[in-house]
Every structure is written in C-alpha cells, then in structure tokens.
C-alpha cells in the first residue's frame, strides 16, 4: 500500500510540481530529509511511530527504515515541489495552504493508522501530536527557504520540547 501512496505523490508532483525551480527547493529538501534521518538515528531504539507494510509489497518493504527511505525519496521530494512551488503570496492564503498540507498529511496518517494498519504509534505519540508536528513542519519548511538558520533553531527547540513532553529517556542516546 505504501507503493500506492508514494505513487500518488509522484503523479501529483508530475502534474502540479514546480520542476523548473527544483534547485531552489533542494536546500530545503536536504533540511527535510536531514531532520528525518536525525530523528531515525536518535530515536532508533525509542520510535514514536513506525511504518509497516501489510497489504502488498511486504516482501520488499519489510521494515520501518526501508519504508521511511522510500517516503523520503518520493513523498518528501514530491511534497516540496508542489508545496513550495505553489506557495501563495497572500498571508491568508499562505495560512490556508499550510493547513491544506497539514490536513493532507494528517488524513493519510489517520487512514494508515486506523484502517490500513500501515503505521503504529508508540510511547505516547498519537494523531494529535502528529497534527501539531505537521503544523510546525510545514511552517518551518517554508521558513527554511528564506531563513534557514531560523528554521534550524525552531526545529531544534521543537525537538527538545517534544523530547521533554514525551519524556523520552536519556538512555535513548547511549
């Protein structure tokens, strides 16, 4: 099923992505995937969520890391080509555009969690945390385009806040 969702993102990027300006989004893509790899490394033994494949493709996508890498390569790149490539100039429309993407990502997670069994939450993570995470993520991705240092600071502070609020044990770092 992950193949299907990833394919939908790629098709959407082909249709609505801003391919001519992909170089402008490349630093933000590296920031995006860097954050994901950092999360995977730091929380390797204390995952807040994990992906799994249950419908088809389970012989190929047999673990969280493989599915996450596929998402990083296909979904994240497709997302940025559409999200940043069509980002509006009007403040109200910007807010609405961010909320559209928060809704889309959160809806996919909700379906994958409750109906398709493609994701599991752990250690107190839930859909409300995912929605908050998506709000911060899409806001910070846009900030990163023009103010990368500010985006890094917000990300580090948000990671630290989640670490404290979710009571991640310090032994996770050993």
C-alpha positions as a printed Julia matrix, in Angstrom:
174×3 Matrix{Float64}:
  0.0    0.0     0.0
  2.92   2.34    0.64
  3.84   1.91   -3.02
  0.36   3.2    -3.93
  0.56   6.28   -1.67
  4.07   7.09   -2.89
  2.96   6.72   -6.5
  0.08   9.16   -5.91
  2.54  11.76   -4.6
  4.82  11.28   -7.6
  1.88  11.61  -10.02
  0.75  14.76   -8.2
  4.29  16.17   -8.43
  4.41  15.45  -12.15
  1.15  17.32  -12.61
  1.47  20.2   -10.1
  5.15  20.3    -9.1
  7.39  23.25   -9.92
 10.07  21.28  -11.74
 11.76  24.26  -13.37
 12.75  25.67   -9.96
 13.72  22.42   -8.24
 17.21  23.79   -7.46
 15.65  26.47   -5.25
 13.98  23.77   -3.15
 16.99  21.46   -2.95
 18.48  23.0     0.27
 15.06  22.7     1.93
 14.82  19.09    0.73
 18.18  18.36    2.38
 16.94  20.07    5.55
 13.74  17.97    5.4
 15.5   14.64    4.96
 18.24  15.6     7.4
 15.62  16.07   10.1
 14.08  12.7     9.31
 17.45  10.91    9.37
 18.32  12.68   12.63
 15.02  11.53   14.16
 15.64   7.97   12.96
 19.17   7.93   14.38
 18.36   9.48   17.77
 15.12   7.58   18.29
 16.23   4.31   16.71
 15.52   2.31   19.87
 12.63   4.51   21.03
 10.46   5.08   17.97
  7.48   7.37   18.36
  5.92   5.81   15.27
  6.87   3.04   12.93
  5.81   2.18    9.41
  4.9   -1.3     8.29
  3.57  -2.87    5.12
  0.6   -5.18    5.46
 -1.23  -5.22    2.15
  1.22  -5.8    -0.69
  4.9   -5.26   -1.08
  5.66  -6.68    2.37
  8.45  -8.83    0.91
 10.18  -5.67   -0.33
  9.11  -3.12    2.3
  9.67  -5.34    5.32
 10.7   -2.73    7.84
 10.32   0.83    9.05
 13.65   2.03    7.65
 13.02   0.84    4.08
  9.55   2.38    4.03
 10.89   5.61    5.53
 13.64   5.83    2.9
 11.06   5.38    0.13
  8.92   8.13    1.7
 11.97  10.4     2.0
 12.9    9.95   -1.65
  9.46  10.02   -3.27
  6.96  11.72   -0.95
  9.2   14.41    0.51
 10.6   15.48   -2.86
  7.11  15.45   -4.41
  5.69  17.38   -1.47
  8.27  20.15   -1.73
  7.87  20.52   -5.49
  4.15  21.1    -5.0
  4.1   22.79   -1.59
  6.9   25.3    -2.16
  6.33  25.61   -5.89
  2.76  26.8    -5.39
  3.18  28.71   -2.14
  0.9   31.78   -2.26
  1.99  35.35   -1.57
 -1.12  36.45    0.35
 -0.84  35.82    4.14
 -4.32  34.36    4.48
 -3.76  32.08    1.5
 -0.38  31.06    2.97
 -2.06  30.02    6.21
 -4.71  28.1     4.28
 -2.06  26.44    2.09
 -0.18  25.26    5.18
 -3.43  23.94    6.65
 -4.25  22.07    3.43
 -0.95  20.21    3.71
 -1.36  19.61    7.44
 -4.8   18.18    6.72
 -3.5   16.01    3.86
 -0.58  14.53    5.81
 -2.73  14.06    8.93
 -5.55  12.44    6.96
 -3.16   9.99    5.33
 -1.73   9.12    8.73
 -5.21   8.72   10.22
 -6.24   6.33    7.42
 -2.97   4.41    7.64
 -3.31   4.15   11.42
 -6.98   3.29   11.77
 -7.94   1.5     8.58
 -4.89   0.18    6.74
 -2.64  -0.71    9.68
  0.39   0.81    7.91
  1.67   2.82   10.87
  1.84   2.28   14.61
  2.24   4.91   17.31
  4.44   4.27   20.34
  5.46   5.88   23.63
  2.57   8.33   23.9
  2.59   9.52   20.3
 -0.9    9.96   18.84
 -2.7   11.7    15.99
 -2.91  14.97   17.96
  0.91  15.01   18.24
  1.1   14.29   14.5
 -1.16  17.24   13.7
  0.95  19.57   15.86
  4.1   18.13   14.28
  2.69  18.7    10.77
  1.78  22.32   11.59
  5.32  23.01   12.79
  6.91  21.01    9.96
  5.1   22.77    7.11
  5.62  26.17    8.7
  9.33  25.53    9.23
  9.79  24.13    5.71
  8.55  27.44    4.31
 10.67  29.44    6.73
 13.72  27.44    5.66
 13.51  28.75    2.09
 14.43  32.31    3.14
 15.71  31.97    6.72
 17.44  28.6     7.14
 19.11  29.41   10.47
 15.76  30.38   11.98
 14.28  27.13   10.66
 17.1   25.15   12.28
 16.6   26.96   15.61
 12.85  26.35   15.6
 13.4   22.69   14.72
 15.93  22.14   17.49
 13.67  23.84   20.04
 10.64  21.85   18.89
 12.61  18.58   19.04
 13.76  19.45   22.57
 10.19  20.33   23.59
  8.88  17.02   22.24
 11.71  15.2    23.99
 10.68  16.72   27.32
  6.89  16.46   26.88
  7.04  12.86   25.67
  9.5   12.01   28.45
 11.99  10.32   26.15
 14.52   8.59   28.41
 18.06   9.94   28.27
 19.29   6.34   27.87
 17.96   6.56   24.32
 21.14   8.48   23.49
 23.51   5.73   24.64
